[in-house]
């Protein structure tokens, strides 16, 4: 029996800013219908990785295959067409201030030419799915942080993507709202079978939402394990990160600062 083809396969992905190497020959497979989470220190290159996959940054070398097809080798208009399959939850929400909540949520549908009545109906349906009612005509300035994050998640899934990217889905939220978002992600995964790639440094979130976990450290994927092995795995770097210890094999004294300085140049 043939092994399943990864939904996303990353091979030898490298990216540098100036002289600073951010990603160094990253290899990672995300299997169909699975929830994979990349963990790592702030500034370790997680966001750079996801931006390269999405085409927001151009890697220096390597391949990104989606269902066996190299998206990096496609013309721009073909890449954009395939991106209709993708949903993205941005870390800061990235809602459009000038649009109503329902217009934000159904943005991808409206861009695809869906009529406003149908798009609004779908937006209301998805807003109710994330536990929000009667807010479709509000604007983002009227929302709390937790509401904005849920609106962002609703927008991510409104057009029914089969691949979803989540950038620090619980950052900036209080513990209760973070738990609400985690439960919604788990529900999304179970209800739809969507392939999910998340990046986070929130270990509680990672343990809850993931089938598989990969540790990105010093520019490469150091360790990949099943989520249920997280507490028992004795890899020194993974244990240092999980336990939040400054001392250990991960040299964290200047890594994050160097990456931030490199990106800002």
C-alpha positions as CSV (number, residue, x, y, z in Angstrom):
1,X,0.0,0.0,0.0
2,X,1.4,3.4,-1.0
3,X,2.1,5.9,1.7
4,X,-0.1,9.0,1.6
5,X,1.3,12.1,-0.1
6,X,1.8,15.0,2.4
7,X,-0.6,17.8,1.9
8,X,2.3,20.2,2.4
9,X,5.9,19.0,1.9
10,X,8.8,21.4,2.7
11,X,12.3,20.4,1.5
12,X,15.5,22.3,2.1
13,X,13.8,25.6,2.7
14,X,16.3,28.4,3.5
15,X,15.9,32.1,4.1
16,X,18.3,34.8,5.2
17,X,18.1,38.5,5.8
18,X,21.4,40.0,5.1
19,X,24.1,37.8,6.8
20,X,21.6,36.4,9.3
21,X,20.3,32.9,8.5
22,X,16.7,32.5,9.6
23,X,15.7,29.2,8.0
24,X,18.5,26.7,7.3
25,X,17.3,23.8,5.0
26,X,14.0,23.2,6.8
27,X,12.3,19.9,6.1
28,X,8.8,19.3,7.2
29,X,5.7,17.3,6.2
30,X,2.1,18.2,7.0
31,X,-0.1,15.2,6.4
32,X,-3.7,15.5,5.0
33,X,-6.3,16.1,7.6
34,X,-3.8,16.5,10.4
35,X,-3.2,19.4,12.7
36,X,0.6,20.1,12.9
37,X,2.0,22.8,15.1
38,X,5.5,24.3,14.8
39,X,6.8,25.5,18.2
40,X,9.8,27.6,19.0
41,X,11.1,30.7,20.7
42,X,9.9,34.1,19.8
43,X,12.1,35.2,16.9
44,X,13.1,31.7,15.9
45,X,11.7,32.0,12.4
46,X,8.2,30.5,12.8
47,X,6.5,33.5,11.1
48,X,9.1,33.6,8.4
49,X,8.4,29.9,7.7
50,X,4.7,30.4,7.4
51,X,5.1,33.5,5.2
52,X,7.4,31.6,2.9
53,X,4.7,28.8,2.5
54,X,2.1,31.5,1.8
55,X,4.2,33.2,-0.8
56,X,4.4,36.4,1.3
57,X,8.2,36.0,1.4
58,X,10.4,34.4,-1.3
59,X,12.8,31.8,0.1
60,X,16.4,31.7,-1.0
61,X,16.2,28.0,-1.8
62,X,14.2,24.9,-1.3
63,X,10.8,23.5,-2.3
64,X,7.3,23.8,-1.1
65,X,5.0,21.1,-2.5
66,X,1.3,21.2,-2.0
67,X,-0.3,17.8,-2.9
68,X,2.9,17.1,-4.8
69,X,2.9,20.4,-6.8
70,X,5.7,22.9,-6.4
71,X,3.8,26.2,-5.8
72,X,7.0,28.2,-5.8
73,X,7.6,27.3,-9.4
74,X,4.1,28.5,-10.6
75,X,3.4,31.8,-12.3
76,X,2.0,34.4,-9.8
77,X,-1.6,34.2,-11.2
78,X,-1.5,30.4,-10.7
79,X,-0.3,30.8,-7.1
80,X,-3.1,33.2,-6.4
81,X,-5.7,30.9,-7.9
82,X,-4.5,28.0,-5.7
83,X,-4.5,30.2,-2.6
84,X,-8.3,30.1,-2.7
85,X,-7.8,26.7,-1.0
86,X,-6.1,28.4,1.9
87,X,-7.3,30.2,5.1
88,X,-5.1,32.3,7.3
89,X,-5.6,33.5,10.8
90,X,-3.1,36.4,11.4
91,X,-1.6,36.9,14.8
92,X,-2.9,40.5,15.2
93,X,-6.3,39.7,13.5
94,X,-5.6,42.0,10.5
95,X,-9.3,43.0,10.2
96,X,-10.1,45.8,7.8
97,X,-11.1,48.8,9.9
98,X,-13.3,50.3,7.1
99,X,-15.4,47.2,6.6
100,X,-18.2,45.8,8.7
101,X,-17.7,42.5,10.5
102,X,-19.7,40.5,7.9
103,X,-17.7,42.1,5.1
104,X,-14.5,41.2,6.9
105,X,-15.6,37.6,7.4
106,X,-16.8,37.1,3.8
107,X,-13.9,39.0,2.2
108,X,-12.6,36.0,0.3
109,X,-16.1,35.2,-1.0
110,X,-16.8,38.8,-2.1
111,X,-13.4,38.8,-3.9
112,X,-14.5,35.6,-5.8
113,X,-17.7,37.4,-7.0
114,X,-20.2,35.9,-4.6
115,X,-23.2,38.2,-4.3
116,X,-23.5,40.2,-1.1
117,X,-26.7,38.5,0.1
118,X,-25.2,35.1,-0.1
119,X,-21.9,36.3,1.4
120,X,-23.6,37.9,4.3
121,X,-25.7,34.8,5.0
122,X,-22.5,32.7,5.1
123,X,-20.7,35.2,7.3
124,X,-23.5,35.1,9.8
125,X,-23.5,31.3,9.8
126,X,-19.8,31.2,10.5
127,X,-20.0,33.9,13.2
128,X,-22.5,31.9,15.0
129,X,-20.2,28.9,14.7
130,X,-17.5,30.8,16.7
131,X,-20.1,31.9,19.2
132,X,-20.8,35.5,18.0
133,X,-24.4,36.7,17.4
134,X,-25.9,39.9,16.1
135,X,-22.5,41.6,15.5
136,X,-22.3,41.3,11.7
137,X,-23.0,45.0,11.2
138,X,-20.5,46.3,13.7
139,X,-17.1,47.5,12.8
140,X,-13.8,46.1,14.2
141,X,-13.3,49.1,16.5
142,X,-16.4,48.0,18.4
143,X,-14.9,44.5,19.2
144,X,-13.0,43.3,22.2
145,X,-9.7,41.5,21.6
146,X,-11.3,38.1,22.0
147,X,-14.2,38.9,19.7
148,X,-11.8,40.2,17.1
149,X,-9.8,37.0,17.3
150,X,-13.0,34.9,16.8
151,X,-14.0,37.1,13.9
152,X,-10.6,36.5,12.4
153,X,-11.1,32.7,12.8
154,X,-14.5,33.0,11.2
155,X,-12.9,34.9,8.2
156,X,-10.3,32.1,8.0
157,X,-12.9,29.4,7.4
158,X,-15.7,31.3,5.7
159,X,-14.8,30.2,2.2
160,X,-14.3,26.6,3.3
161,X,-10.6,26.2,2.7
162,X,-9.0,22.7,3.0
163,X,-5.7,24.1,4.4
164,X,-5.7,26.5,7.3
165,X,-2.7,28.4,8.7
166,X,-2.9,29.8,12.3
167,X,-0.2,32.3,13.4
168,X,0.0,32.5,17.2
169,X,-3.8,31.9,17.6
170,X,-3.9,32.6,21.3
171,X,-1.3,35.4,21.6
172,X,-2.6,38.5,23.5
173,X,-5.7,36.7,24.9
174,X,-6.6,36.1,28.5
175,X,-6.4,32.4,29.6
176,X,-10.2,31.9,29.4
177,X,-10.5,33.3,25.9
178,X,-7.4,31.4,24.8
179,X,-9.1,28.2,25.9
180,X,-12.2,29.2,23.9
181,X,-10.0,29.7,20.7
182,X,-8.3,26.4,21.3
183,X,-11.6,24.6,21.6
184,X,-12.8,26.2,18.4
185,X,-9.7,25.0,16.6
186,X,-10.2,21.5,17.9
187,X,-13.8,21.6,16.8
188,X,-12.8,23.0,13.3
189,X,-10.4,20.1,12.9
190,X,-12.9,17.4,14.0
191,X,-15.8,18.8,12.1
192,X,-14.2,19.5,8.7
193,X,-11.0,17.4,8.6
194,X,-9.1,20.5,7.5
195,X,-5.4,20.3,7.3
196,X,-4.0,22.8,9.8
197,X,-0.6,24.2,10.3
198,X,-0.1,26.4,13.4
199,X,2.8,28.3,14.8
200,X,3.0,29.1,18.5
201,X,5.1,29.3,21.6
202,X,2.1,28.6,23.8
203,X,2.7,25.0,24.9
204,X,-0.8,24.6,26.4
205,X,-2.3,25.5,23.0
206,X,0.1,23.3,21.1
207,X,-0.7,20.3,23.2
208,X,-4.4,20.8,22.9
209,X,-4.8,21.5,19.1
210,X,-2.1,19.3,17.6
211,X,-1.7,15.8,16.2
212,X,1.9,16.4,15.5
213,X,4.5,18.9,16.9
214,X,7.7,20.1,15.4
215,X,10.4,22.2,17.2
216,X,12.0,24.9,15.1
217,X,15.3,25.8,16.6
218,X,18.4,27.7,15.3
219,X,16.9,27.7,11.8
220,X,15.9,24.1,11.3
221,X,13.4,21.5,12.5
222,X,15.1,19.9,15.4
223,X,12.5,17.4,16.5
224,X,9.1,16.1,15.3
225,X,6.8,14.0,17.5
226,X,3.2,13.0,18.0
227,X,1.5,15.4,20.3
228,X,0.7,12.6,22.8
229,X,4.4,12.1,23.3
230,X,5.0,15.7,24.3
231,X,5.3,15.1,28.1
232,X,7.3,11.8,27.8
233,X,9.8,12.8,25.1
234,X,13.2,13.4,26.7
235,X,15.0,15.3,23.9
236,X,17.1,17.9,25.7
237,X,16.1,20.9,23.5
238,X,12.5,20.0,23.5
239,X,12.5,19.6,27.3
240,X,14.2,22.9,27.8
241,X,11.6,24.7,25.6
242,X,8.6,23.0,27.3
243,X,9.9,23.7,30.8
244,X,10.9,27.2,29.9
245,X,14.5,27.0,31.1
246,X,17.1,29.6,30.1
247,X,19.9,27.1,30.7
248,X,20.2,24.3,28.3
249,X,21.3,23.3,24.8
250,X,19.2,26.1,23.2
251,X,21.5,29.1,23.2
252,X,18.8,31.8,23.6
253,X,20.8,34.7,24.8
254,X,21.1,36.5,21.5
255,X,19.2,34.5,18.9
256,X,15.9,36.3,19.1
257,X,17.5,39.7,19.1
258,X,19.7,38.9,16.1
259,X,16.7,37.8,14.0
260,X,14.6,40.8,14.9
261,X,17.5,43.2,14.0
262,X,18.0,41.3,10.7
263,X,14.3,41.5,9.7
264,X,14.2,45.3,10.5
265,X,17.1,46.1,8.2
